[in-house]
Amino acid sequence: MIYAVGSTLGMADAKRLVAAREGQHFRAVVDAAKLVPADAFAAGTVDFRSRFFEVRGRLRMNDVVIEERSLVQREGGTVRTVQREHGGFQSASAPQAPPPR
């Protein structure tokens, strides 16, 4: 996605942005612009704010683990769940029941 939005952005530039973002997120376009050619982003076409976030949770009770992943959207002070996935997984160290006879 980053490679596609830059008018003169090369793949190496996009990879450099991704690597820098993994260390610390960009607060403003100017932070990212310091790492790429001056004309890489047309004014007003790029932004680093997001209203969408992924939230992950894990509950472990004895040998049962329940995991949930949610996509949430923030609008002002309101947060709503857009999508939710959940499942229960047996722990790898849990004793296995003998097979039925």
MIZA-286757 format. One record per residue (C-alpha): residue number from 1; y, x, z. Coordinates in nm, 2 decimals, always signed. Layout:
// residues N
<rec k="NUM" yy="Y" xx="X" zz="Z"/>
...
END
This chain:
// residues 101
<rec k="1" yy="+0.00" xx="+0.00" zz="+0.00"/>
<rec k="2" yy="+0.24" xx="+0.28" zz="+0.09"/>
<rec k="3" yy="+0.18" xx="+0.45" zz="-0.24"/>
<rec k="4" yy="+0.25" xx="+0.13" zz="-0.44"/>
<rec k="5" yy="+0.60" xx="+0.06" zz="-0.29"/>
<rec k="6" yy="+0.76" xx="+0.40" zz="-0.35"/>
<rec k="7" yy="+0.93" xx="+0.43" zz="-0.69"/>
<rec k="8" yy="+0.88" xx="+0.81" zz="-0.71"/>
<rec k="9" yy="+0.62" xx="+0.84" zz="-0.43"/>
<rec k="10" yy="+0.32" xx="+1.05" zz="-0.52"/>
<rec k="11" yy="-0.03" xx="+1.01" zz="-0.36"/>
<rec k="12" yy="+0.03" xx="+1.33" zz="-0.16"/>
<rec k="13" yy="+0.36" xx="+1.18" zz="-0.02"/>
<rec k="14" yy="+0.18" xx="+0.86" zz="+0.08"/>
<rec k="15" yy="-0.10" xx="+1.06" zz="+0.26"/>
<rec k="16" yy="+0.17" xx="+1.26" zz="+0.44"/>
<rec k="17" yy="+0.33" xx="+0.94" zz="+0.56"/>
<rec k="18" yy="+0.00" xx="+0.80" zz="+0.68"/>
<rec k="19" yy="-0.08" xx="+1.12" zz="+0.87"/>
<rec k="20" yy="+0.27" xx="+1.13" zz="+1.03"/>
<rec k="21" yy="+0.24" xx="+0.76" zz="+1.12"/>
<rec k="22" yy="-0.09" xx="+0.82" zz="+1.30"/>
<rec k="23" yy="+0.08" xx="+1.06" zz="+1.54"/>
<rec k="24" yy="+0.38" xx="+0.83" zz="+1.61"/>
<rec k="25" yy="+0.49" xx="+0.50" zz="+1.44"/>
<rec k="26" yy="+0.81" xx="+0.49" zz="+1.24"/>
<rec k="27" yy="+1.09" xx="+0.30" zz="+1.41"/>
<rec k="28" yy="+1.30" xx="+0.28" zz="+1.10"/>
<rec k="29" yy="+1.28" xx="+0.36" zz="+0.72"/>
<rec k="30" yy="+1.50" xx="+0.66" zz="+0.78"/>
<rec k="31" yy="+1.22" xx="+0.82" zz="+0.99"/>
<rec k="32" yy="+0.98" xx="+0.79" zz="+0.70"/>
<rec k="33" yy="+1.24" xx="+0.89" zz="+0.44"/>
<rec k="34" yy="+1.27" xx="+1.23" zz="+0.59"/>
<rec k="35" yy="+0.92" xx="+1.31" zz="+0.48"/>
<rec k="36" yy="+0.94" xx="+1.21" zz="+0.11"/>
<rec k="37" yy="+1.17" xx="+1.26" zz="-0.19"/>
<rec k="38" yy="+1.52" xx="+1.12" zz="-0.14"/>
<rec k="39" yy="+1.47" xx="+0.85" zz="-0.41"/>
<rec k="40" yy="+1.12" xx="+0.74" zz="-0.30"/>
<rec k="41" yy="+1.23" xx="+0.41" zz="-0.14"/>
<rec k="42" yy="+1.48" xx="+0.18" zz="-0.31"/>
<rec k="43" yy="+1.73" xx="+0.05" zz="-0.06"/>
<rec k="44" yy="+1.63" xx="-0.28" zz="+0.10"/>
<rec k="45" yy="+1.28" xx="-0.29" zz="-0.04"/>
<rec k="46" yy="+1.09" xx="-0.12" zz="+0.24"/>
<rec k="47" yy="+1.07" xx="-0.21" zz="+0.61"/>
<rec k="48" yy="+0.84" xx="-0.09" zz="+0.90"/>
<rec k="49" yy="+0.86" xx="-0.39" zz="+1.12"/>
<rec k="50" yy="+0.56" xx="-0.62" zz="+1.15"/>
<rec k="51" yy="+0.50" xx="-0.97" zz="+1.28"/>
<rec k="52" yy="+0.12" xx="-0.93" zz="+1.26"/>
<rec k="53" yy="-0.09" xx="-0.74" zz="+1.51"/>
<rec k="54" yy="-0.46" xx="-0.69" zz="+1.57"/>
<rec k="55" yy="-0.58" xx="-0.74" zz="+1.93"/>
<rec k="56" yy="-0.93" xx="-0.63" zz="+2.05"/>
<rec k="57" yy="-1.10" xx="-0.71" zz="+2.37"/>
<rec k="58" yy="-1.44" xx="-0.63" zz="+2.52"/>
<rec k="59" yy="-1.61" xx="-0.80" zz="+2.82"/>
<rec k="60" yy="-1.92" xx="-0.64" zz="+2.97"/>
<rec k="61" yy="-2.13" xx="-0.84" zz="+3.22"/>
<rec k="62" yy="-2.45" xx="-0.67" zz="+3.32"/>
<rec k="63" yy="-2.63" xx="-0.59" zz="+2.99"/>
<rec k="64" yy="-2.43" xx="-0.83" zz="+2.77"/>
<rec k="65" yy="-2.12" xx="-0.73" zz="+2.58"/>
<rec k="66" yy="-1.89" xx="-0.98" zz="+2.42"/>
<rec k="67" yy="-1.63" xx="-0.85" zz="+2.18"/>
<rec k="68" yy="-1.34" xx="-1.03" zz="+2.02"/>
<rec k="69" yy="-1.09" xx="-0.93" zz="+1.76"/>
<rec k="70" yy="-0.78" xx="-1.15" zz="+1.69"/>
<rec k="71" yy="-0.51" xx="-1.14" zz="+1.43"/>
<rec k="72" yy="-0.19" xx="-1.26" zz="+1.60"/>
<rec k="73" yy="+0.15" xx="-1.34" zz="+1.45"/>
<rec k="74" yy="+0.48" xx="-1.30" zz="+1.65"/>
<rec k="75" yy="+0.77" xx="-1.52" zz="+1.57"/>
<rec k="76" yy="+1.06" xx="-1.44" zz="+1.81"/>
<rec k="77" yy="+0.91" xx="-1.49" zz="+2.16"/>
<rec k="78" yy="+0.62" xx="-1.70" zz="+2.04"/>
<rec k="79" yy="+0.28" xx="-1.55" zz="+1.96"/>
<rec k="80" yy="+0.01" xx="-1.75" zz="+1.78"/>
<rec k="81" yy="-0.35" xx="-1.66" zz="+1.69"/>
<rec k="82" yy="-0.40" xx="-1.66" zz="+1.31"/>
<rec k="83" yy="-0.77" xx="-1.56" zz="+1.30"/>
<rec k="84" yy="-1.03" xx="-1.48" zz="+1.57"/>
<rec k="85" yy="-1.37" xx="-1.32" zz="+1.55"/>
<rec k="86" yy="-1.61" xx="-1.28" zz="+1.84"/>
<rec k="87" yy="-1.97" xx="-1.19" zz="+1.91"/>
<rec k="88" yy="-2.21" xx="-1.09" zz="+2.18"/>
<rec k="89" yy="-2.41" xx="-0.77" zz="+2.14"/>
<rec k="90" yy="-2.70" xx="-0.65" zz="+2.35"/>
<rec k="91" yy="-2.64" xx="-0.31" zz="+2.51"/>
<rec k="92" yy="-2.85" xx="-0.03" zz="+2.36"/>
<rec k="93" yy="-2.96" xx="+0.07" zz="+2.71"/>
<rec k="94" yy="-3.07" xx="-0.28" zz="+2.81"/>
<rec k="95" yy="-3.44" xx="-0.32" zz="+2.87"/>
<rec k="96" yy="-3.61" xx="-0.50" zz="+2.58"/>
<rec k="97" yy="-3.83" xx="-0.81" zz="+2.65"/>
<rec k="98" yy="-4.19" xx="-0.76" zz="+2.55"/>
<rec k="99" yy="-4.28" xx="-0.92" zz="+2.21"/>
<rec k="100" yy="-4.44" xx="-1.26" zz="+2.23"/>
<rec k="101" yy="-4.83" xx="-1.27" zz="+2.21"/>
END
